[in-house]
Amino acid sequence: MKAARLVAPQTFEFIDIPEPETQDGFAKIKIESVSVCGSDIHGMYHAELPEEAYPMAPGMPCHEIAGTVVESRMPDVKEGQRAIVIPSRGVTGGLVEYITQEAIRVIPVPDYGPIDDWVMCQHTGTVLYSAKHWGNPAGKKIAVFGQGGIGLSFTMIAEAQGAEQIIGIDRLDYRLKKSLEVGATHTVNPETENLSEVIDEITRGEGVDIVVDTSGDPIGFETCIKIVKRWGTFINFSLTGPLKQKTEFFHHEWMQKACTIIPTQIAATAEPTKEIREMVALKDRGWVDPARLKSHNLDFSEVQKAYDMYANYEDEVIKVCMSVG
C-alpha cells in the first residue's frame, strides 16, 4: 500500500509498504480522508528534530483520519462501518491507505454525509473535553487566544452553550472573519490593536471570566494571564514550544489575579476518545457542526502541498482534508 512519511524537515516522500494484517481484537480500516492538525505542524513538521528522527514511521505525522472498516475481528465494530480512527502514538501515522486499530480507538460515524465532514469531529472532540473544564459558560465573557481550527472549535462550543461575550483573538484577519461566522461576538487583532485596551472596552473594565489559549505560543500564555479577570479561569489547550523549552510568565501578576490555570489534554486521560464520540453524536443531532471549519479538499498525492499550505497560512486555510484512494 502507499504511505507518506517525513524524511527530513518539511519534506515528504511516498513509499510502498505491506498492508497491515488484522489481529484478534482489531479492525482493519480503509482510510478515505485525513486532515492536517496544527500539533503535527508545530511538533514535527516545523520542529527542529535531531537527524536520527528521520525518516519517520510510515504515515507520520498525521492523526486525524477516517474511513471504512473492511475487516473486523472484534464484536462491536462491523465490516462496512464508517469510522474515525485514532492511530496509536509512535507506531503508524494516518498518511497510509490502510490501518489496523483496537476498538477503543475506532469511533463509528453515521452513513450519511461526506466522510471528510465527519473527520472534523476528531479535533473538535478534543476541544469538547477541554471546554468541559469551564463549567457552565452561559452569561460569561470568554476570550479565545488563537482562531485556528482548535480556537474556532472553542468559539463554536461557547456560542452553542450561551456565553454572553465570545472574543476571538488572532493575528490573521481572515481567521477573525471566520470567528465571527461561527459565533464570536467580538474579535481582536493584537498586531494592529492594543489587546488589553480593547478587552477592557469590550468587557466594560471587568475583564474576561474565562480565557483559553490555543496559540502554542509562549507569549500567548503570558497574554492570557494579563486579560483574565481576577479570580477568573485560564484553560490551556496547546502545548507551548518544543518539548524542553521553558515558558515564562509574570508570577506576581498571576498571584494578583489569583486566577485558576487548568491544563487540559484529552490524550493523557483514561478515555482519550470519549469526547470525540460525543462530538460525533452532537453533530449527528445538529447541535454543532465541526465541518464548518473545513476550508480545503486536496488529494492524498498533494500531501506536501497540504502541509505547506497549513504551515504557511496560505489561501486563507483553516482545516485542510485529503482524499485517500
C-alpha positions as CSV (number, residue, x, y, z in Angstrom):
1,M,0.0,0.0,0.0
2,K,1.0,3.6,-0.5
3,A,2.2,5.6,2.5
4,A,3.7,9.1,3.1
5,R,6.3,10.0,5.7
6,L,8.6,12.8,6.7
7,V,12.2,12.0,5.6
8,A,13.6,15.5,6.5
9,P,12.3,18.7,8.0
10,Q,9.3,19.8,5.9
11,T,10.0,17.1,3.3
12,F,7.6,14.2,2.5
13,E,8.2,11.1,0.4
14,F,5.9,8.3,-0.7
15,I,6.8,4.7,-0.1
16,D,5.2,1.3,-0.7
17,I,4.7,-0.9,2.4
18,P,2.8,-4.1,3.1
19,E,-0.9,-3.8,4.2
20,P,-1.3,-4.4,7.9
21,E,-2.7,-7.8,9.0
22,T,-5.7,-7.8,11.2
23,Q,-5.2,-9.4,14.6
24,D,-7.8,-10.7,17.0
25,G,-9.4,-7.7,18.8
26,F,-8.6,-5.3,16.0
27,A,-10.3,-3.9,12.9
28,K,-8.7,-3.0,9.5
29,I,-9.8,0.3,8.1
30,K,-9.5,1.6,4.5
31,I,-8.6,5.2,5.1
32,E,-10.6,7.6,2.9
33,S,-9.9,11.1,4.4
34,V,-7.1,12.6,6.5
35,S,-6.8,16.1,7.9
36,V,-3.8,18.2,8.9
37,C,-3.5,19.2,12.6
38,G,-1.6,22.2,14.0
39,S,0.1,19.9,16.5
40,D,1.6,17.9,13.7
41,I,3.0,21.1,12.2
42,H,4.4,22.5,15.4
43,G,5.6,19.3,16.9
44,M,7.1,17.5,13.9
45,Y,6.7,19.2,10.5
46,H,8.4,22.5,11.6
47,A,10.2,21.2,14.6
48,E,14.0,21.2,14.9
49,L,14.4,17.5,15.5
50,P,17.7,15.5,15.6
51,E,18.9,13.8,12.4
52,E,18.1,10.4,13.8
53,A,14.4,11.3,14.0
54,Y,14.2,10.8,10.2
55,P,12.8,9.1,8.3
56,M,9.7,9.0,10.5
57,A,7.5,6.0,10.7
58,P,5.2,5.4,7.8
59,G,2.2,7.8,7.9
60,M,3.8,10.3,10.2
61,P,2.9,12.9,11.2
62,C,-0.9,12.6,11.0
63,H,-3.6,11.5,13.5
64,E,-6.9,12.9,12.1
65,I,-8.2,10.1,9.9
66,A,-11.5,8.4,8.9
67,G,-12.5,5.6,6.6
68,T,-14.5,2.3,6.3
69,V,-13.9,-0.9,8.2
70,V,-13.0,-3.6,5.6
71,E,-12.2,-6.4,8.1
72,S,-13.1,-6.8,11.8
73,R,-12.1,-9.2,14.4
74,M,-14.0,-7.5,17.2
75,P,-17.7,-7.9,18.1
76,D,-18.6,-4.2,18.4
77,V,-17.2,-3.0,15.1
78,K,-18.8,-4.3,11.9
79,E,-17.4,-4.5,8.4
80,G,-18.8,-1.7,6.2
81,Q,-19.0,0.7,9.2
82,R,-17.5,4.2,8.6
83,A,-15.4,5.4,11.4
84,I,-12.9,8.0,12.8
85,V,-9.7,6.2,13.8
86,I,-7.1,7.4,16.3
87,P,-3.6,6.0,15.4
88,S,-1.5,4.6,18.3
89,R,1.1,7.1,19.3
90,G,4.6,6.4,17.8
91,V,3.6,3.3,15.8
92,T,2.0,4.3,12.5
93,G,0.6,7.6,11.4
94,G,-2.5,8.3,9.3
95,L,-0.9,9.0,6.0
96,V,-1.4,5.5,4.8
97,E,-4.1,3.6,2.8
98,Y,-4.9,1.0,5.5
99,I,-4.6,0.9,9.2
100,T,-5.5,-1.6,12.0
101,Q,-6.7,-0.5,15.4
102,E,-8.4,-1.7,18.6
103,A,-12.0,-0.9,19.4
104,I,-11.3,1.9,21.8
105,R,-9.6,3.9,19.0
106,V,-12.3,3.2,16.4
107,I,-15.2,5.7,16.6
108,P,-18.2,4.9,14.4
109,V,-19.8,7.7,12.4
110,P,-23.2,7.8,10.6
111,D,-23.5,6.6,7.0
112,Y,-24.8,9.9,5.6
113,G,-22.7,12.9,4.6
114,P,-19.1,13.2,3.3
115,I,-16.5,11.3,5.3
116,D,-14.3,14.4,5.3
117,D,-17.1,16.2,7.2
118,W,-17.0,13.6,9.9
119,V,-13.2,13.6,10.3
120,M,-13.6,17.2,11.6
121,C,-15.2,15.8,14.8
122,Q,-11.8,14.4,15.8
123,H,-10.2,17.7,16.6
124,T,-13.4,19.4,17.8
125,G,-13.9,16.5,20.1
126,T,-10.6,17.2,21.8
127,V,-11.8,20.7,22.3
128,L,-15.1,19.5,23.9
129,Y,-13.0,17.7,26.5
130,S,-11.2,20.9,27.4
131,A,-14.4,23.1,27.3
132,K,-16.0,20.9,29.9
133,H,-13.5,22.4,32.4
134,W,-15.0,25.9,32.1
135,G,-18.3,24.7,33.6
136,N,-21.4,26.5,32.6
137,P,-20.4,29.4,30.4
138,A,-23.9,30.8,30.0
139,G,-23.7,34.6,30.7
140,K,-20.0,34.5,30.9
141,K,-17.3,36.5,29.0
142,I,-14.9,34.2,27.2
143,A,-11.8,35.1,25.2
144,V,-10.1,32.5,22.9
145,F,-6.4,33.3,22.1
146,G,-5.8,31.8,18.6
147,Q,-8.5,31.2,16.0
148,G,-7.2,28.3,14.0
149,G,-9.3,25.0,13.9
150,I,-8.9,24.4,17.6
151,G,-9.7,28.0,18.7
152,L,-12.6,28.2,16.3
153,S,-14.0,25.0,17.9
154,F,-13.9,26.6,21.3
155,T,-15.7,29.6,19.8
156,M,-18.4,27.4,18.3
157,I,-18.9,25.5,21.6
158,A,-19.0,28.7,23.7
159,E,-21.7,30.1,21.3
160,A,-23.8,27.0,21.5
161,Q,-23.6,27.0,25.3
162,G,-24.8,30.6,25.6
163,A,-21.7,32.6,26.5
164,E,-22.6,36.3,26.7
165,Q,-19.4,37.5,25.0
166,I,-17.0,35.5,22.9
167,I,-13.9,37.3,21.9
168,G,-11.8,35.7,19.2
169,I,-8.1,36.8,19.2
170,D,-5.8,36.2,16.3
171,R,-3.1,37.9,14.2
172,L,-4.7,36.9,10.9
173,D,-7.8,38.8,9.8
174,Y,-9.2,36.0,7.7
175,R,-9.4,33.9,10.8
176,L,-11.1,36.6,12.7
177,K,-13.7,36.8,9.9
178,K,-14.3,33.1,10.3
179,S,-14.5,33.6,14.1
180,L,-17.5,35.9,13.7
181,E,-19.1,33.4,11.3
182,V,-19.0,30.6,13.8
183,G,-20.1,32.6,16.9
184,A,-17.7,35.2,18.2
185,T,-19.4,38.5,19.3
186,H,-16.1,40.4,19.0
187,T,-12.6,39.9,17.5
188,V,-9.2,41.5,18.2
189,N,-6.1,41.5,16.2
190,P,-3.2,42.1,18.6
191,E,-0.9,43.1,15.7
192,T,-3.0,46.2,14.9
193,E,-4.8,46.8,18.2
194,N,-3.9,47.2,21.8
195,L,-5.3,44.0,23.2
196,S,-5.6,45.0,26.8
197,E,-7.4,48.2,25.9
198,V,-9.8,46.6,23.5
199,I,-10.6,43.8,26.0
200,D,-11.2,46.4,28.7
201,E,-13.5,48.3,26.4
202,I,-15.5,45.2,25.3
203,T,-15.9,44.0,28.9
204,R,-16.5,47.5,30.3
205,G,-13.4,47.2,32.5
206,E,-14.4,43.8,34.0
207,G,-12.0,41.6,32.1
208,V,-13.0,38.1,30.8
209,D,-14.3,35.4,33.1
210,I,-12.6,32.6,31.1
211,V,-9.6,32.8,28.8
212,V,-8.4,29.9,26.6
213,D,-5.0,29.6,25.0
214,T,-4.8,27.6,21.7
215,S,-1.9,29.6,20.2
216,G,1.0,27.3,21.0
217,D,3.0,30.5,21.6
218,P,4.8,31.2,24.9
219,I,3.7,34.9,24.5
220,G,0.1,33.7,24.3
221,F,0.4,32.0,27.8
222,E,1.5,35.3,29.3
223,T,-1.1,37.3,27.5
224,C,-3.9,35.1,28.8
225,I,-2.9,35.9,32.4
226,K,-3.0,39.6,31.5
227,I,-6.5,39.7,30.2
228,V,-8.4,37.3,32.5
229,K,-10.3,39.0,35.3
230,R,-9.4,38.5,39.0
231,W,-10.4,35.0,40.2
232,G,-11.1,34.1,36.6
233,T,-10.2,30.8,34.8
234,F,-7.4,30.2,32.3
235,I,-7.8,27.0,30.3
236,N,-4.6,25.9,28.5
237,F,-5.1,23.7,25.5
238,S,-2.0,24.0,23.4
239,L,1.5,22.6,24.1
240,T,3.8,25.6,24.0
241,G,7.1,25.4,22.1
242,P,9.5,22.4,21.9
243,L,9.4,19.7,24.5
244,K,12.2,21.1,26.7
245,Q,11.6,24.8,26.2
246,K,10.6,26.7,29.3
247,T,7.6,29.0,29.3
248,E,7.9,32.1,31.4
249,F,5.2,34.5,32.7
250,F,4.9,37.2,35.3
251,H,4.4,35.3,38.5
252,H,3.4,38.4,40.5
253,E,0.6,39.2,38.0
254,W,-0.7,35.7,38.3
255,M,-0.7,35.9,42.1
256,Q,-2.5,39.3,41.9
257,K,-5.1,37.9,39.5
258,A,-5.5,34.7,41.7
259,C,-6.7,33.0,38.5
260,T,-7.0,29.3,38.2
261,I,-4.9,27.7,35.4
262,I,-6.3,24.4,34.1
263,P,-4.1,22.3,31.7
264,T,-6.2,20.1,29.5
265,Q,-5.1,17.3,27.2
266,I,-7.5,14.5,26.3
267,A,-4.8,12.2,25.0
268,A,-3.4,11.9,28.5
269,T,-6.7,10.7,30.0
270,A,-8.0,7.1,30.6
271,E,-10.7,7.7,28.0
272,P,-9.0,9.5,25.1
273,T,-11.9,9.1,22.6
274,K,-14.9,9.8,24.9
275,E,-15.5,13.4,23.9
276,I,-14.8,12.6,20.2
277,R,-17.6,10.1,20.3
278,E,-19.8,12.7,22.0
279,M,-18.9,15.2,19.3
280,V,-20.0,12.8,16.6
281,A,-23.4,12.4,18.4
282,L,-23.7,16.2,18.7
283,K,-23.0,16.8,15.1
284,D,-25.4,14.0,14.2
285,R,-28.2,15.8,16.0
286,G,-27.2,19.2,14.7
287,W,-26.0,20.9,17.9
288,V,-22.7,22.0,16.4
289,D,-21.0,21.2,13.1
290,P,-17.2,21.0,13.0
291,A,-17.4,20.6,9.2
292,R,-17.9,24.3,9.0
293,L,-14.1,24.6,9.7
294,K,-13.1,22.7,6.7
295,S,-11.6,25.1,4.1
296,H,-9.8,22.9,1.6
297,N,-10.0,19.5,0.0
298,L,-6.9,18.0,-1.7
299,D,-5.8,14.6,-3.0
300,F,-3.5,12.3,-1.0
301,S,-0.9,12.9,-3.7
302,E,-0.8,16.5,-2.6
303,V,0.4,15.9,1.0
304,Q,3.4,18.2,0.6
305,K,1.1,21.0,-0.6
306,A,-1.4,20.4,2.2
307,Y,1.2,20.6,4.9
308,D,2.9,23.6,3.4
309,M,-0.4,25.4,3.0
310,Y,-1.3,24.8,6.6
311,A,2.2,25.7,7.9
312,N,2.4,28.9,5.9
313,Y,-1.2,30.1,6.3
314,E,-1.8,30.0,2.5
315,D,-5.1,30.7,0.7
316,E,-6.9,31.5,4.0
317,V,-6.6,27.9,5.2
318,I,-8.4,26.8,8.3
319,K,-8.6,23.0,8.0
320,V,-7.4,21.0,5.0
321,C,-8.5,17.5,4.2
322,M,-7.0,15.0,1.7
323,S,-8.9,12.2,0.0
324,V,-7.2,8.9,0.2
325,G,-7.8,6.2,-2.5
